[in-house]
Amino acid sequence: MTLAAAAEEPVAFLLRHRRGDWGELDPFDRKQNELALRHGGRLLSAYRTRLGAITEAYRSATTLLLPQEY
């Protein structure tokens, strides 16, 4: 698993997401997150591990994906 290879724990990314640290999102996706917080909807975050993978998180479920899996 990429996170294990990078010596990183998924919880670190989930805590960032919970704090509203969306990671490496472009301005459009950041704005979409602001609207989702006010009106409901999907929240997106993207983080790089030391090996370059990203994670994505949703409000009803949490999914960790590699960029090539998205």
C-alpha positions in Angstrom: 0.0 0.0 0.0 1.3 3.5 -0.9 0.7 5.0 2.5 2.6 2.2 4.2 5.4 2.6 1.7 5.5 6.3 2.5 5.4 5.6 6.2 2.3 7.7 6.6 -1.0 7.0 8.3 -4.4 7.6 6.7 -5.6 9.3 9.9 -3.2 12.2 9.3 -4.9 13.1 6.0 -8.4 12.6 7.5 -7.6 15.0 10.3 -6.4 17.6 7.9 -9.7 17.2 5.9 -11.7 17.5 9.1 -10.0 20.8 10.0 -10.9 22.2 6.6 -7.4 21.9 5.2 -8.3 20.8 1.7 -4.7 20.3 0.6 -3.9 20.7 -3.1 -7.2 21.9 -4.6 -7.5 24.5 -7.2 -9.6 27.7 -6.5 -12.7 26.2 -8.1 -12.8 23.1 -5.9 -12.1 25.2 -2.8 -15.1 27.4 -3.6 -17.2 24.2 -4.2 -16.2 23.0 -0.7 -17.2 26.4 0.8 -20.6 26.1 -0.9 -21.0 22.4 0.2 -20.3 23.4 3.8 -23.1 25.9 3.7 -25.6 24.0 1.6 -24.6 20.3 1.9 -22.9 18.2 -0.7 -19.5 16.6 -1.4 -16.3 17.8 0.2 -13.1 17.1 -1.7 -9.5 17.2 -0.4 -6.3 16.1 -2.1 -3.0 15.5 -0.4 0.3 14.3 -1.6 2.2 11.6 0.4 5.9 11.5 0.4 5.6 9.3 -2.6 3.2 11.6 -4.5 -0.2 9.9 -4.1 -3.3 11.9 -3.2 -6.3 11.2 -1.1 -9.9 12.1 -1.7 -12.5 12.4 1.0 -16.3 12.7 0.8 -18.9 13.6 3.4 -20.9 10.4 3.6 -18.0 8.1 3.2 -14.3 8.4 3.0 -12.3 7.0 0.1 -8.5 7.0 -0.2 -7.4 6.8 -3.8 -4.2 7.0 -5.8 -4.2 9.6 -8.6 -4.4 6.8 -11.2 -7.4 5.4 -9.5 -9.5 8.6 -9.6 
